[in-house]
Each structure stands twice: as C-alpha cells, then as structure tokens.
Amino acid sequence: MKTINEALRLIRVFHDLNIKTFANGIGISPGFISDIENGNKNPSMELINKYAEYFNLNVSSILFFSEDLDKIKNRSDFKINIRNKMLKFLKLIEDSAIEKED
C-alpha cells in the first residue's frame, strides 16, 4: 500500500469516522474512499484537499505524514522515524488549534 493512501486512512480512523459517514461528509462515494484508502486507486490533490478541509489540516501536513518510509533500513529505525513523525504531526495539530484560538 502506498503511504499516502495509508495516511489518509489513518487520519480518518484517528477521528473515529467510518467510511460511509466521512464519504457523505465530503460528497464522494464510500466505495471510492475505500478504493483510495486500500491503495487500489491514487488520490488526487483535490481529494487530499478534501481530507485536509474536512479534518482541518494543512495539505502539507498530510503529505508530510505520508512521506515515503521505504528507505528505512531496520525496525528500530522505523520505530524511531514513526515516533518522530507522530510527534511532529501532533505538534502541527496543536499549532493549528492555537492559531484558531487567536
């Protein structure tokens, strides 16, 4: 599975939304969302934009989160890389929430 597809799925799951509810919320068929998130189709920038708007994220945050991890050599490096990405991702979410409050 491509990492962008998995990133989109994880963002939706993180927000505790099933595919049908999310798909209805952005006006796309649940089957299409399923195909995207399962890696059967590639997401367009327009669709990534819809995820970003729906979940109040920056497109760049989604792309950062989905960065290719294939170059990681071992499980230890993988775990450290994921941990660092998650911390940065959560910081981006926090910064976004603070900006809204101001």
N, C-alpha and C positions, 0 to 999 in steps of 0.2 A: 504494500500500500504506500502511496506517496505521502510524504509528511504533511503536505498542505491539506489533503483530504482528511487525514487523521487529526490534524489540528482543528479543523472545522468541527469534526465530530466531538472532540474533547471539549471545545468551547460550549457547544450546545448541551452536552451532558453535564458539564460543570454548573450550568444554570438550571439543571434539573428539568429540562424540557424534552418531551418526546418528539419524535419526528413530525407527527401529524400536527401538533399544536404549533410548532415552530414554522413548518411549511405554510400553514394557514396564515400565520402572522406576517410572513413576507410575500405571500401570494404566489407560491410555487408548489407544484405537486409533491406530496410526500415521497412518491416513487423516485422523482428526480433527486431530491435531497438524499435519499437512501443510496442511490447510484453514486452520487458525489462522495458521500462520507465513506462508502465502502471501496472507493478507489476505482469504480467502473467507468467513471467519467471525470474529466478535468474541470475544475471550477473556473468560471470566467472571472475577470476582475469585477464585473458587475455583481456577480453573486457574492464574491468576497466582500464587496462594499455593502451588500445587504446584511451579511452577518455582522459586519462592523457597526452599521447603524442600529440594528436590532439589539445588539448586546452592548452598545455604547462603547465601542473600542475603536482605536485607530486601525486603519488597514495595515499600517506599518507594524503595529503590534502583532497582528495576526501573522503577517509574513515573517516577522522575527521569530515568533513562536514555532513556526513551521519550518524553520531553517533546516537544511539537509544535514542529517546526522550520520550519513553513511561513512564519513571519514574517521569516525571514532574507532580506535583500534581494539579496545577491550572493554569488558563490562564495568570495570572500575572507572575508567574514563567516561563511559556512557552515563553512569550514575552521577558523577560529578557534573558533567555537562548538563544533564537534565535538571539537577538541583539548581545550578546556577541560572539556567533559563527560566525555571519556575520562579525563582526569587526576583529576577528582573521583570518577568511578566506580571507578578503580583505588585511590584513597585509601580509599574506603568498603570495598573488598575487603580492603585491608591492615588497616584498623582492625578489621574483623570477625575477621581471623586473629589479631590481637594480643589481642583480647578472649578468644578461645578458649584462648590460651596461659596467660592469667592465672588 
